[in-house]
Amino acid sequence: MVKRLLHLILLLGLIAAFPASALTSLQASVDNNTVSEGESIVLTVTADDSLDTQALNTQALSADFTMQRPRTSHSTRMVNFNTTKETQWQMLLLPKRQGHLMIPALTIDGVSSAPIKITVKPRGSAPKQTKNVYMEAHLSSQKAYVDQLVNYQVKLFLGAELQRGVINEPVVANAQVKQLGEDKDSTQIINGRRFRVIERNYAIIADKPGKLSIQGASFNGDIVVQSQRSNSLFGFTDSRPIQTQARNVELTIQPKPASYHGQWLVADLVLLNEDWPEHADYQVGTPITRTITLTAVNTDESRLPDLDLNLPTSLKSYPEKPQRQNTVRDNKTLATLTQTTAIIPTKPGTYTLPAVEVPWWNPHLNKQQIATLPEKVITVKAAEQADIPAQQTSLPATETSTPAYWMWAAFIFATLWFITTIALIILWRKYTQNHSSPVIKSPTSHQDSVNKKLSLKQACQRQNPSEVLLSLQQHFSHVFQQPMTLDKISALSKEMANAVTTLQRSAFSKTTASIDYDKILQAADRLNPDKKKKKASSLTNLNP
C-alpha cells in the first residue's frame, strides 16, 4: 500500500513538471495612453509561456515610435503542483509625432495581443507638476555668425527618484557641439511639487551659413516608482525606464561680413592685458618676461588667434606654447589665451615695442572693433661687467726744442751736448747688459684671467645655460678689454655663434636642445689672443 502511494506521488510530480499547455495568451499594456510630445511610454508585453528572447517581433512599432531595446524577464510559479511560466518584454517608446497613434497587435506563434490607442498632445499641454520627468532647452540667441559660440542650455526636471540615467547632447549637422563646464544640481518647487533640476550647457559653433536645425537634447534612464505587482511580497518600489527629449529648435547662421578685415573672430567682448616688469633696469643679455592675456566673451578658445609681437631685430624673443582655456561664468563662456615670452636685448639702445592688435566682430553692434595693447618704449643699458681692469694709456712723447742763440755759441753748445749724450748712451747699454732682469707681468691681471676662465669652466660643468651665457660675457670682456655683448661674441666665430644660439634657446624657451659644453670651452680657448701672440712670436724667433 505504501509502495503504491509513493508511485502515485512520483507520477503526479512528473506530470506537474511539464507544462499543461503551450502559449495561449499574449497581453500588451502601457503605463499611459495619453502623453505630451517629447514624453515616453512604457510598453509591457506578457506571454504565458517560457519563450526565447527574440520571439517577439517589434518591427511594426518603428513607423510611429522610436524604440529602445526591450528588456526581457522570465518567471516560473508553482501553486498546488500547478506550474505556470511567463515571459515579459518591457520597452520604452517615444512618439514621433502628435495626434492619434496606434500600437499595432503583436503576434507570437499565431497568438496576438490587442492593439492600443495612444494620444500625443502638443508639447507643454500637460501640467508640469503631473510629470515625473521632463526637459527644457534655451538658446542664448536665435541668430549667430559663422564661428560664433551660441550657448545651448538644457535643464532636466526630475519629480521622482533617479536610479540611473544619461543626458544626450543635441544633434546638429555642420556644427561643433561641446559641453561647457560642469553640471549644476539644484532643487526647485513648481506648483507645490519639488523637482530635482540638473542644468547643463553646450556650445554650438556653426561652420556654414544658413538654417541650422538642432535636435533637442534627450534623457534616458530609470526612475523609482511605486510597485503595482500583485505578487510583490516584500518590494514596495519598482524601477521604470523613462525617456524624454527637449524641443527641436532652429538657428539662423549669418556669413562673415564682407567689410571685415583680418583674422575672423566674433565675440561679445575682447580684451588684451599684459604683465610687464615696469620700472626695471633693462640690460643687454638679461631676459625680460612678458605675459599677454587675450580674453574673449562667448567664443571658443580654439577660435582665438595667435599673438604677433613683431619685435625689433635686436630683441630676441623665445615664446612659450600658448595656454588656452574655456570657463563658464553666469552662463557666459570666457575664452582665454595666455602667451608668455622671454625677450633678450642683444644691443644697448632705445627700442619701441609695437602695439599688439586683435581685430574682432561685435555681433550686437554689427561692426568691427580692435582690442589693443599700446606700444611700449624701453631703454636697454649695456651689461654691467665686474672686475674689468681699466685700460692703460701711454703718455705722449714730448718734443724738445732748443732756443736760438748766437750762431757760434749755439754751435759749440750743441757739439758738447751731442758728445755727452753719445757717451751716456754707451754707458747705459753696458750697464743694462750686465744688470738685466726679466719683465714681471701684473699679477692682478693674470689672476683675473684665471678666475674668469675658471668661472666659465665651472658654469659648463654645472650645465646651466643662463650661467654659461653670463660667464662667456665676463670672460670675453676681460680678454678683449671692452664690454662684449652676446652679438659681439657670436661674431667672433661660427662655432661661438652656434653656441650662443643654442644656449639662449635652452635657457629661455620650453624646447630643450643638446649642448656640448666641452666644445664651448674649446671654442672660447681658441679665441684667446694670448695664444695667437705666442704662436706668432715662436715663428719670429726662428728667423735670424
One Martini backbone bead per residue (centre of mass of N, CA, C, O) as a GRO file, in nm:
protein
  544
    1MET     BB    1   0.059   0.062  -0.023
    2VAL     BB    2   0.298   0.251   0.012
    3LYS     BB    3   0.417   0.199  -0.272
    4ARG     BB    4   0.175   0.314  -0.431
    5LEU     BB    5   0.189   0.601  -0.314
    6LEU     BB    6   0.471   0.673  -0.417
    7HIS     BB    7   0.408   0.640  -0.719
    8LEU     BB    8   0.186   0.858  -0.734
    9ILE     BB    9   0.359   1.100  -0.645
   10LEU     BB   10   0.570   1.076  -0.873
   11LEU     BB   11   0.368   1.107  -1.110
   12LEU     BB   12   0.263   1.390  -1.030
   13GLY     BB   13   0.540   1.532  -1.045
   14LEU     BB   14   0.593   1.480  -1.348
   15ILE     BB   15   0.341   1.624  -1.452
   16ALA     BB   16   0.408   1.905  -1.320
   17ALA     BB   17   0.685   1.953  -1.479
   18PHE     BB   18   0.493   1.992  -1.712
   19PRO     BB   19   0.326   2.159  -1.926
   20ALA     BB   20  -0.004   2.180  -2.004
   21SER     BB   21   0.073   2.417  -2.213
   22ALA     BB   22   0.108   2.640  -2.440
   23LEU     BB   23   0.066   2.916  -2.595
   24THR     BB   24  -0.236   3.137  -2.517
   25SER     BB   25  -0.114   3.431  -2.425
   26LEU     BB   26  -0.117   3.794  -2.526
   27GLN     BB   27  -0.014   4.089  -2.354
   28ALA     BB   28  -0.082   4.449  -2.370
   29SER     BB   29   0.072   4.747  -2.212
   30VAL     BB   30   0.043   5.078  -2.065
   31ASP     BB   31   0.112   5.353  -1.853
   32ASN     BB   32   0.019   5.558  -2.099
   33ASN     BB   33  -0.225   5.696  -2.346
   34THR     BB   34  -0.143   6.003  -2.253
   35VAL     BB   35   0.072   6.238  -2.413
   36SER     BB   36   0.339   6.436  -2.467
   37GLU     BB   37   0.558   6.578  -2.646
   38GLY     BB   38   0.862   6.398  -2.548
   39GLU     BB   39   0.727   6.158  -2.427
   40SER     BB   40   0.706   5.846  -2.275
   41ILE     BB   41   0.648   5.486  -2.317
   42VAL     BB   42   0.546   5.188  -2.151
   43LEU     BB   43   0.582   4.865  -2.284
   44THR     BB   44   0.397   4.558  -2.206
   45VAL     BB   45   0.475   4.210  -2.272
   46THR     BB   46   0.278   3.902  -2.211
   47ALA     BB   47   0.363   3.555  -2.173
   48ASP     BB   48   0.235   3.208  -2.100
   49ASP     BB   49   0.553   3.143  -2.157
   50SER     BB   50   0.858   3.003  -2.242
   51LEU     BB   51   1.063   3.221  -2.425
   52ASP     BB   52   1.234   3.366  -2.649
   53THR     BB   53   1.370   3.674  -2.681
   54GLN     BB   54   1.321   3.673  -3.017
   55ALA     BB   55   1.001   3.621  -3.047
   56LEU     BB   56   0.962   3.931  -3.056
   57ASN     BB   57   0.818   4.150  -3.299
   58THR     BB   58   0.884   4.523  -3.336
   59GLN     BB   59   0.875   4.653  -3.627
   60ALA     BB   60   0.581   4.792  -3.628
   61LEU     BB   61   0.670   5.041  -3.430
   62SER     BB   62   0.868   5.228  -3.618
   63ALA     BB   63   0.665   5.426  -3.754
   64ASP     BB   64   0.575   5.595  -3.458
   65PHE     BB   65   0.844   5.490  -3.303
   66THR     BB   66   1.095   5.514  -3.065
   67MET     BB   67   1.323   5.256  -2.968
   68GLN     BB   68   1.416   5.041  -2.730
   69ARG     BB   69   1.560   4.786  -2.599
   70PRO     BB   70   1.441   4.518  -2.472
   71ARG     BB   71   1.330   4.377  -2.171
   72THR     BB   72   1.388   4.052  -2.032
   73SER     BB   73   1.171   3.814  -1.855
   74HIS     BB   74   1.161   3.526  -1.628
   75SER     BB   75   0.899   3.301  -1.496
   76THR     BB   76   0.817   3.067  -1.215
   77ARG     BB   77   0.516   2.891  -1.099
   78MET     BB   78   0.392   2.705  -0.802
   79VAL     BB   79   0.048   2.579  -0.749
   80ASN     BB   80  -0.057   2.294  -0.657
   81PHE     BB   81   0.120   2.161  -0.894
   82ASN     BB   82   0.098   2.434  -1.062
   83THR     BB   83   0.261   2.532  -1.354
   84THR     BB   84   0.388   2.860  -1.440
   85LYS     BB   85   0.479   3.058  -1.722
   86GLU     BB   86   0.684   3.363  -1.799
   87THR     BB   87   0.706   3.630  -2.047
   88GLN     BB   88   0.876   3.958  -2.049
   89TRP     BB   89   0.832   4.272  -2.215
   90GLN     BB   90   1.024   4.587  -2.196
   91MET     BB   91   0.956   4.917  -2.340
   92LEU     BB   92   1.058   5.222  -2.497
   93LEU     BB   93   0.846   5.491  -2.616
   94LEU     BB   94   0.873   5.748  -2.878
   95PRO     BB   95   0.698   5.969  -3.021
   96LYS     BB   96   0.706   6.128  -3.351
   97ARG     BB   97   0.408   6.252  -3.308
   98GLN     BB   98   0.119   6.390  -3.328
   99GLY     BB   99  -0.175   6.247  -3.209
  100HIS     BB  100  -0.311   5.948  -3.333
  101LEU     BB  101  -0.201   5.637  -3.222
  102MET     BB  102  -0.079   5.290  -3.291
  103ILE     BB  103  -0.053   4.987  -3.132
  104PRO     BB  104  -0.004   4.709  -3.262
  105ALA     BB  105  -0.040   4.392  -3.312
  106LEU     BB  106   0.116   4.118  -3.153
  107THR     BB  107   0.297   3.817  -3.268
  108ILE     BB  108   0.301   3.462  -3.142
  109ASP     BB  109   0.234   3.172  -3.269
  110GLY     BB  110  -0.068   3.301  -3.345
  111VAL     BB  111  -0.055   3.501  -3.104
  112SER     BB  112  -0.235   3.796  -3.004
  113SER     BB  113  -0.259   4.123  -2.943
  114ALA     BB  114  -0.395   4.413  -2.853
  115PRO     BB  115  -0.458   4.710  -2.953
  116ILE     BB  116  -0.332   5.057  -2.896
  117LYS     BB  117  -0.425   5.372  -2.800
  118ILE     BB  118  -0.265   5.694  -2.879
  119THR     BB  119  -0.215   6.022  -2.729
  120VAL     BB  120  -0.063   6.319  -2.874
  121LYS     BB  121   0.027   6.610  -2.742
  122PRO     BB  122   0.128   6.901  -2.713
  123ARG     BB  123   0.374   7.072  -2.596
  124GLY     BB  124   0.279   7.167  -2.265
  125SER     BB  125  -0.022   7.073  -2.200
  126ALA     BB  126   0.079   6.947  -1.953
  127PRO     BB  127   0.126   6.956  -1.639
  128LYS     BB  128   0.424   6.958  -1.469
  129GLN     BB  129   0.332   6.825  -1.191
  130THR     BB  130   0.252   6.539  -1.349
  131LYS     BB  131   0.546   6.495  -1.400
  132ASN     BB  132   0.845   6.318  -1.362
  133VAL     BB  133   0.974   6.394  -1.656
  134TYR     BB  134   1.159   6.680  -1.797
  135MET     BB  135   1.251   6.920  -2.064
  136GLU     BB  136   1.465   7.212  -2.118
  137ALA     BB  137   1.545   7.467  -2.375
  138HIS     BB  138   1.807   7.720  -2.452
  139LEU     BB  139   1.898   8.005  -2.638
  140SER     BB  140   2.104   8.286  -2.655
  141SER     BB  141   2.034   8.279  -2.975
  142GLN     BB  142   1.874   8.300  -3.302
  143LYS     BB  143   2.141   8.444  -3.398
  144ALA     BB  144   2.439   8.392  -3.607
  145TYR     BB  145   2.768   8.343  -3.676
  146VAL     BB  146   3.028   8.229  -3.801
  147ASP     BB  147   3.193   8.094  -3.518
  148GLN     BB  148   2.976   8.140  -3.319
  149LEU     BB  149   2.881   8.124  -2.989
  150VAL     BB  150   2.619   7.912  -2.866
  151ASN     BB  151   2.408   7.879  -2.595
  152TYR     BB  152   2.304   7.556  -2.475
  153GLN     BB  153   2.038   7.512  -2.247
  154VAL     BB  154   1.976   7.241  -2.018
  155LYS     BB  155   1.687   7.098  -1.837
  156LEU     BB  156   1.635   6.859  -1.576
  157PHE     BB  157   1.328   6.720  -1.451
  158LEU     BB  158   1.280   6.558  -1.125
  159GLY     BB  159   0.995   6.385  -0.958
  160ALA     BB  160   1.188   6.139  -0.917
  161GLU     BB  161   1.379   5.884  -0.843
  162LEU     BB  162   1.704   5.830  -0.942
  163GLN     BB  163   1.887   5.554  -1.062
  164ARG     BB  164   1.945   5.615  -1.376
  165GLY     BB  165   2.143   5.808  -1.627
  166VAL     BB  166   2.139   6.013  -1.944
  167ILE     BB  167   2.268   6.284  -2.124
  168ASN     BB  168   2.204   6.396  -2.448
  169GLU     BB  169   2.316   6.559  -2.694
  170PRO     BB  170   2.272   6.755  -2.937
  171VAL     BB  171   2.173   6.740  -3.282
  172VAL     BB  172   2.415   6.858  -3.532
  173ALA     BB  173   2.470   6.992  -3.841
  174ASN     BB  174   2.744   7.173  -3.923
  175ALA     BB  175   2.858   7.143  -3.613
  176GLN     BB  176   2.978   7.226  -3.296
  177VAL     BB  177   2.973   7.020  -2.997
  178LYS     BB  178   3.014   7.147  -2.651
  179GLN     BB  179   3.084   7.111  -2.336
  180LEU     BB  180   3.024   7.331  -2.051
  181GLY     BB  181   3.142   7.244  -1.794
  182GLU     BB  182   2.947   7.173  -1.523
  183ASP     BB  183   2.706   7.047  -1.354
  184LYS     BB  184   2.392   7.153  -1.212
  185ASP     BB  185   2.254   7.104  -0.878
  186SER     BB  186   1.902   7.128  -0.793
  187THR     BB  187   1.608   7.284  -0.654
  188GLN     BB  188   1.241   7.296  -0.731
  189ILE     BB  189   0.930   7.468  -0.702
  190ILE     BB  190   0.631   7.336  -0.873
  191ASN     BB  191   0.327   7.368  -0.780
  192GLY     BB  192   0.422   7.215  -0.495
  193ARG     BB  193   0.658   7.060  -0.642
  194ARG     BB  194   0.943   6.872  -0.620
  195PHE     BB  195   1.250   6.933  -0.806
  196ARG     BB  196   1.507   6.806  -0.977
  197VAL     BB  197   1.788   7.002  -1.114
  198ILE     BB  198   1.965   6.965  -1.424
  199GLU     BB  199   2.240   7.155  -1.553
  200ARG     BB  200   2.339   7.223  -1.901
  201ASN     BB  201   2.612   7.319  -2.124
  202TYR     BB  202   2.635   7.421  -2.471
  203ALA     BB  203   2.836   7.448  -2.758
  204ILE     BB  204   2.750   7.618  -3.068
  205ILE     BB  205   2.935   7.585  -3.385
  206ALA     BB  206   2.922   7.710  -3.693
  207ASP     BB  207   3.048   7.656  -4.037
  208LYS     BB  208   2.777   7.751  -4.183
  209PRO     BB  209   2.555   7.910  -4.355
  210GLY     BB  210   2.215   7.920  -4.236
  211LYS     BB  211   2.010   7.667  -4.148
  212LEU     BB  212   1.983   7.532  -3.807
  213SER     BB  213   1.920   7.216  -3.688
  214ILE     BB  214   1.802   7.121  -3.354
  215GLN     BB  215   1.820   6.839  -3.175
  216GLY     BB  216   1.724   6.768  -2.888
  217ALA     BB  217   1.790   6.691  -2.595
  218SER     BB  218   1.831   6.385  -2.401
  219PHE     BB  219   1.676   6.121  -2.189
  220ASN     BB  220   1.803   5.823  -2.019
  221GLY     BB  221   1.632   5.597  -1.781
  222ASP     BB  222   1.568   5.542  -1.426
  223ILE     BB  223   1.294   5.511  -1.207
  224VAL     BB  224   1.123   5.531  -0.899
  225VAL     BB  225   0.833   5.333  -0.830
  226GLN     BB  226   0.540   5.212  -0.759
  227SER     BB  227   0.432   4.908  -0.704
  228GLN     BB  228   0.187   4.688  -0.911
  229ARG     BB  229   0.240   4.411  -0.799
  230SER     BB  230   0.060   4.151  -0.656
  231ASN     BB  231   0.327   3.952  -0.590
  232SER     BB  232   0.445   4.155  -0.388
  233LEU     BB  233   0.587   4.098  -0.072
  234PHE     BB  234   0.842   4.320  -0.022
  235GLY     BB  235   0.820   4.508  -0.263
  236PHE     BB  236   0.732   4.871  -0.311
  237THR     BB  237   0.928   4.906  -0.553
  238ASP     BB  238   1.020   5.027  -0.887
  239SER     BB  239   1.159   5.008  -1.209
  240ARG     BB  240   1.149   5.277  -1.459
  241PRO     BB  241   1.160   5.353  -1.771
  242ILE     BB  242   1.288   5.663  -1.930
  243GLN     BB  243   1.195   5.928  -2.171
  244THR     BB  244   1.328   6.246  -2.291
  245GLN     BB  245   1.275   6.564  -2.479
  246ALA     BB  246   1.370   6.834  -2.626
  247ARG     BB  247   1.309   7.070  -2.824
  248ASN     BB  248   1.318   7.177  -3.135
  249VAL     BB  249   1.548   7.392  -3.313
  250GLU     BB  250   1.634   7.710  -3.478
  251LEU     BB  251   1.921   7.847  -3.660
  252THR     BB  252   2.068   8.149  -3.773
  253ILE     BB  253   2.333   8.177  -4.015
  254GLN     BB  254   2.583   8.408  -4.070
  255PRO     BB  255   2.806   8.556  -4.252
  256LYS     BB  256   3.085   8.700  -4.321
  257PRO     BB  257   3.168   9.007  -4.354
  258ALA     BB  258   3.301   9.195  -4.616
  259SER     BB  259   3.428   9.436  -4.424
  260TYR     BB  260   3.621   9.247  -4.301
  261HIS     BB  261   3.945   9.255  -4.128
  262GLY     BB  262   4.117   8.978  -4.084
  263GLN     BB  263   4.094   8.766  -3.840
  264TRP     BB  264   3.833   8.577  -3.752
  265LEU     BB  265   3.631   8.727  -3.477
  266VAL     BB  266   3.359   8.638  -3.259
  267ALA     BB  267   3.221   8.854  -2.997
  268ASP     BB  268   3.118   9.035  -2.719
  269LEU     BB  269   3.425   9.047  -2.598
  270VAL     BB  270   3.760   9.207  -2.612
  271LEU     BB  271   4.078   9.156  -2.436
  272LEU     BB  272   4.393   9.318  -2.332
  273ASN     BB  273   4.671   9.192  -2.136
  274GLU     BB  274   4.964   9.269  -1.918
  275ASP     BB  275   5.284   9.146  -1.793
  276TRP     BB  276   5.520   9.395  -1.673
  277PRO     BB  277   5.842   9.512  -1.581
  278GLU     BB  278   5.835   9.782  -1.420
  279HIS     BB  279   6.097   9.980  -1.336
  280ALA     BB  280   6.333   9.846  -1.489
  281ASP     BB  281   6.653   9.722  -1.566
  282TYR     BB  282   6.763   9.711  -1.890
  283GLN     BB  283   6.978   9.454  -2.017
  284VAL     BB  284   7.212   9.303  -2.170
  285GLY     BB  285   7.115   8.956  -2.160
  286THR     BB  286   6.852   9.018  -2.002
  287PRO     BB  287   6.563   8.886  -1.932
  288ILE     BB  288   6.220   8.947  -2.042
  289THR     BB  289   5.900   8.907  -1.905
  290ARG     BB  290   5.609   8.848  -2.115
  291THR     BB  291   5.248   8.871  -2.046
  292ILE     BB  292   4.969   8.779  -2.250
  293THR     BB  293   4.607   8.840  -2.239
  294LEU     BB  294   4.334   8.684  -2.406
  295THR     BB  295   3.987   8.795  -2.393
  296ALA     BB  296   3.670   8.621  -2.453
  297VAL     BB  297   3.321   8.655  -2.506
  298ASN     BB  298   3.158   8.410  -2.645
  299THR     BB  299   3.392   8.191  -2.713
  300ASP     BB  300   3.634   7.985  -2.838
  301GLU     BB  301   3.962   7.898  -2.780
  302SER     BB  302   4.013   7.795  -3.084
  303ARG     BB  303   3.948   8.100  -3.210
  304LEU     BB  304   4.200   8.218  -3.109
  305PRO     BB  305   4.458   8.406  -3.191
  306ASP     BB  306   4.768   8.455  -3.251
  307LEU     BB  307   5.042   8.636  -3.136
  308ASP     BB  308   5.202   8.938  -3.272
  309LEU     BB  309   5.488   9.121  -3.181
  310ASN     BB  310   5.707   9.245  -3.368
  311LEU     BB  311   6.010   9.274  -3.305
  312PRO     BB  312   6.301   9.382  -3.290
  313THR     BB  313   6.607   9.249  -3.388
  314SER     BB  314   6.754   9.317  -3.097
  315LEU     BB  315   6.502   9.134  -2.997
  316LYS     BB  316   6.487   8.840  -2.859
  317SER     BB  317   6.251   8.564  -2.889
  318TYR     BB  318   6.084   8.320  -2.642
  319PRO     BB  319   5.815   8.144  -2.684
  320GLU     BB  320   5.563   7.993  -2.547
  321LYS     BB  321   5.309   7.794  -2.518
  322PRO     BB  322   4.995   7.846  -2.551
  323GLN     BB  323   4.725   7.908  -2.322
  324ARG     BB  324   4.410   7.741  -2.321
  325GLN     BB  325   4.066   7.847  -2.213
  326ASN     BB  326   3.754   7.742  -2.057
  327THR     BB  327   3.481   7.929  -1.905
  328VAL     BB  328   3.196   7.952  -1.672
  329ARG     BB  329   2.996   8.260  -1.628
  330ASP     BB  330   2.687   8.334  -1.604
  331ASN     BB  331   2.635   8.181  -1.884
  332LYS     BB  332   2.936   8.249  -1.975
  333THR     BB  333   3.199   8.243  -2.205
  334LEU     BB  334   3.552   8.216  -2.131
  335ALA     BB  335   3.821   8.299  -2.338
  336THR     BB  336   4.175   8.208  -2.312
  337LEU     BB  337   4.504   8.358  -2.387
  338THR     BB  338   4.841   8.267  -2.291
  339GLN     BB  339   5.148   8.464  -2.343
  340THR     BB  340   5.487   8.371  -2.296
  341THR     BB  341   5.788   8.586  -2.310
  342ALA     BB  342   6.132   8.593  -2.386
  343ILE     BB  343   6.336   8.888  -2.372
  344ILE     BB  344   6.653   8.966  -2.549
  345PRO     BB  345   6.888   9.186  -2.538
  346THR     BB  346   7.180   9.267  -2.767
  347LYS     BB  347   7.150   9.589  -2.749
  348PRO     BB  348   7.193   9.898  -2.687
  349GLY     BB  349   6.900  10.109  -2.631
  350THR     BB  350   6.610  10.231  -2.799
  351TYR     BB  351   6.283  10.076  -2.788
  352THR     BB  352   5.994   9.973  -2.986
  353LEU     BB  353   5.701   9.825  -2.895
  354PRO     BB  354   5.456   9.726  -3.057
  355ALA     BB  355   5.142   9.713  -3.105
  356VAL     BB  356   4.871   9.509  -3.002
  357GLU     BB  357   4.637   9.351  -3.235
  358VAL     BB  358   4.274   9.255  -3.228
  359PRO     BB  359   4.040   9.166  -3.431
  360TRP     BB  360   3.669   9.213  -3.413
  361TRP     BB  361   3.325   9.103  -3.385
  362ASN     BB  362   3.022   9.276  -3.315
  363PRO     BB  363   2.697   9.143  -3.297
  364HIS     BB  364   2.540   9.389  -3.162
  365LEU     BB  365   2.672   9.627  -3.360
  366ASN     BB  366   2.776   9.537  -3.639
  367LYS     BB  367   3.106   9.562  -3.592
  368GLN     BB  368   3.434   9.651  -3.604
  369GLN     BB  369   3.698   9.574  -3.372
  370ILE     BB  370   3.983   9.671  -3.145
  371ALA     BB  371   4.225   9.517  -2.964
  372THR     BB  372   4.466   9.696  -2.744
  373LEU     BB  373   4.818   9.741  -2.710
  374PRO     BB  374   5.030   9.958  -2.641
  375GLU     BB  375   5.307  10.094  -2.695
  376LYS     BB  376   5.662  10.038  -2.605
  377VAL     BB  377   5.930  10.200  -2.425
  378ILE     BB  378   6.278  10.110  -2.411
  379THR     BB  379   6.585  10.099  -2.214
  380VAL     BB  380   6.906   9.974  -2.294
  381LYS     BB  381   7.175   9.858  -2.126
  382ALA     BB  382   7.471   9.782  -2.060
  383ALA     BB  383   7.645   9.547  -1.939
  384GLU     BB  384   7.764   9.460  -1.639
  385GLN     BB  385   8.119   9.466  -1.560
  386ALA     BB  386   8.319   9.274  -1.368
  387ASP     BB  387   8.650   9.301  -1.320
  388ILE     BB  388   8.752   9.535  -1.519
  389PRO     BB  389   9.027   9.652  -1.633
  390ALA     BB  390   9.191   9.919  -1.694
  391GLN     BB  391   9.315  10.091  -1.940
  392GLN     BB  392   9.618  10.168  -2.065
  393THR     BB  393   9.800  10.469  -2.095
  394SER     BB  394  10.001  10.651  -2.298
  395LEU     BB  395  10.237  10.877  -2.304
  396PRO     BB  396  10.322  11.141  -2.467
  397ALA     BB  397  10.566  11.263  -2.645
  398THR     BB  398  10.811  11.504  -2.604
  399GLU     BB  399  10.916  11.791  -2.739
  400THR     BB  400  11.226  11.939  -2.826
  401SER     BB  401  11.381  12.260  -2.795
  402THR     BB  402  11.601  12.500  -2.914
  403PRO     BB  403  11.719  12.785  -2.870
  404ALA     BB  404  11.816  13.086  -3.020
  405TYR     BB  405  12.140  13.176  -3.066
  406TRP     BB  406  12.420  13.230  -3.118
  407MET     BB  407  12.576  13.065  -3.347
  408TRP     BB  408  12.844  12.975  -3.198
  409ALA     BB  409  12.729  12.903  -2.928
  410ALA     BB  410  12.536  12.689  -3.041
  411PHE     BB  411  12.744  12.508  -3.174
  412ILE     BB  412  12.914  12.438  -2.920
  413PHE     BB  413  12.681  12.334  -2.743
  414ALA     BB  414  12.585  12.102  -2.934
  415THR     BB  415  12.848  11.945  -2.945
  416LEU     BB  416  12.873  11.883  -2.640
  417TRP     BB  417  12.590  11.747  -2.609
  418PHE     BB  418  12.639  11.516  -2.811
  419ILE     BB  419  12.880  11.382  -2.674
  420THR     BB  420  12.744  11.328  -2.399
  421THR     BB  421  12.511  11.150  -2.504
  422ILE     BB  422  12.682  10.921  -2.629
  423ALA     BB  423  12.816  10.838  -2.365
  424LEU     BB  424  12.559  10.764  -2.205
  425ILE     BB  425  12.454  10.540  -2.391
  426ILE     BB  426  12.696  10.349  -2.367
  427LEU     BB  427  12.680  10.313  -2.059
  428TRP     BB  428  12.382  10.204  -2.043
  429ARG     BB  429  12.422   9.943  -2.210
  430LYS     BB  430  12.628   9.809  -2.031
  431TYR     BB  431  12.451   9.805  -1.775
  432THR     BB  432  12.207   9.637  -1.885
  433GLN     BB  433  12.370   9.382  -1.964
  434ASN     BB  434  12.467   9.325  -1.658
  435HIS     BB  435  12.153   9.415  -1.528
  436SER     BB  436  11.939   9.215  -1.615
  437SER     BB  437  11.566   9.171  -1.605
  438PRO     BB  438  11.273   9.046  -1.585
  439VAL     BB  439  10.951   9.072  -1.679
  440ILE     BB  440  10.674   9.175  -1.483
  441LYS     BB  441  10.367   9.085  -1.447
  442SER     BB  442  10.053   9.139  -1.362
  443PRO     BB  443   9.898   8.965  -1.119
  444THR     BB  444   9.608   9.067  -1.142
  445SER     BB  445   9.558   9.007  -1.445
  446HIS     BB  446   9.613   8.700  -1.435
  447GLN     BB  447   9.405   8.625  -1.215
  448ASP     BB  448   9.153   8.721  -1.369
  449SER     BB  449   9.178   8.525  -1.605
  450VAL     BB  450   9.157   8.267  -1.435
  451ASN     BB  451   8.879   8.325  -1.307
  452LYS     BB  452   8.710   8.344  -1.568
  453LYS     BB  453   8.777   8.061  -1.676
  454LEU     BB  454   8.679   7.904  -1.425
  455SER     BB  455   8.384   8.005  -1.433
  456LEU     BB  456   8.319   7.882  -1.710
  457LYS     BB  457   8.382   7.588  -1.639
  458GLN     BB  458   8.177   7.559  -1.403
  459ALA     BB  459   7.922   7.624  -1.570
  460CYS     BB  460   7.956   7.380  -1.761
  461GLN     BB  461   7.946   7.161  -1.541
  462ARG     BB  462   7.646   7.250  -1.450
  463GLN     BB  463   7.464   7.301  -1.702
  464ASN     BB  464   7.404   7.631  -1.724
  465PRO     BB  465   7.301   7.841  -1.961
  466SER     BB  466   7.281   8.118  -1.814
  467GLU     BB  467   7.564   8.104  -1.679
  468VAL     BB  468   7.729   8.074  -1.941
  469LEU     BB  469   7.653   8.342  -2.073
  470LEU     BB  470   7.772   8.523  -1.848
  471SER     BB  471   8.063   8.404  -1.857
  472LEU     BB  472   8.126   8.483  -2.149
  473GLN     BB  473   8.110   8.788  -2.109
  474GLN     BB  474   8.330   8.810  -1.890
  475HIS     BB  475   8.561   8.675  -2.043
  476PHE     BB  476   8.568   8.857  -2.310
  477SER     BB  477   8.589   9.131  -2.166
  478HIS     BB  478   8.873   9.067  -2.054
  479VAL     BB  479   9.026   8.984  -2.311
  480PHE     BB  480   8.931   9.268  -2.483
  481GLN     BB  481   8.889   9.522  -2.299
  482GLN     BB  482   8.558   9.503  -2.339
  483PRO     BB  483   8.241   9.514  -2.392
  484MET     BB  484   8.049   9.202  -2.435
  485THR     BB  485   7.820   9.091  -2.630
  486LEU     BB  486   7.646   8.838  -2.781
  487ASP     BB  487   7.691   8.949  -3.067
  488LYS     BB  488   8.000   8.977  -3.050
  489ILE     BB  489   8.055   8.682  -2.983
  490SER     BB  490   7.923   8.562  -3.243
  491ALA     BB  491   8.135   8.716  -3.440
  492LEU     BB  492   8.402   8.552  -3.383
  493SER     BB  493   8.240   8.274  -3.455
  494LYS     BB  494   8.059   8.008  -3.559
  495GLU     BB  495   8.071   7.841  -3.301
  496MET     BB  496   7.980   8.071  -3.109
  497ALA     BB  497   7.708   8.129  -3.243
  498ASN     BB  498   7.585   7.847  -3.194
  499ALA     BB  499   7.617   7.846  -2.887
  500VAL     BB  500   7.439   8.094  -2.818
  501THR     BB  501   7.176   7.994  -2.946
  502THR     BB  502   7.149   7.731  -2.779
  503LEU     BB  503   7.154   7.861  -2.496
  504GLN     BB  504   6.903   8.044  -2.533
  505ARG     BB  505   6.696   7.822  -2.597
  506SER     BB  506   6.737   7.667  -2.322
  507ALA     BB  507   6.684   7.917  -2.123
  508PHE     BB  508   6.399   8.063  -2.278
  509SER     BB  509   6.265   7.786  -2.354
  510LYS     BB  510   6.087   7.481  -2.378
  511THR     BB  511   6.299   7.383  -2.547
  512THR     BB  512   6.534   7.132  -2.598
  513ALA     BB  513   6.896   7.115  -2.608
  514SER     BB  514   7.193   7.000  -2.726
  515ILE     BB  515   7.495   7.036  -2.527
  516ASP     BB  516   7.845   7.107  -2.585
  517TYR     BB  517   8.058   7.216  -2.342
  518ASP     BB  518   8.340   7.145  -2.451
  519LYS     BB  519   8.321   7.308  -2.718
  520ILE     BB  520   8.290   7.584  -2.582
  521LEU     BB  521   8.568   7.586  -2.442
  522GLN     BB  522   8.737   7.547  -2.703
  523ALA     BB  523   8.634   7.800  -2.853
  524ALA     BB  524   8.726   8.004  -2.633
  525ASP     BB  525   9.033   7.925  -2.637
  526ARG     BB  526   9.086   7.998  -2.947
  527LEU     BB  527   9.012   8.321  -2.879
  528ASN     BB  528   9.289   8.371  -2.750
  529PRO     BB  529   9.530   8.615  -2.798
  530ASP     BB  530   9.780   8.491  -2.650
  531LYS     BB  531   9.813   8.243  -2.836
  532LYS     BB  532   9.869   8.398  -3.097
  533LYS     BB  533  10.127   8.543  -2.998
  534LYS     BB  534  10.294   8.289  -2.937
  535LYS     BB  535  10.299   8.180  -3.224
  536ALA     BB  536  10.430   8.427  -3.357
  537SER     BB  537  10.697   8.441  -3.182
  538SER     BB  538  10.809   8.157  -3.252
  539LEU     BB  539  10.850   8.222  -3.557
  540THR     BB  540  11.042   8.466  -3.525
  541ASN     BB  541  11.288   8.311  -3.380
  542LEU     BB  542  11.373   8.147  -3.644
  543ASN     BB  543  11.479   8.404  -3.739
  544PRO     BB  544  11.777   8.586  -3.798
   0.00000   0.00000   0.00000
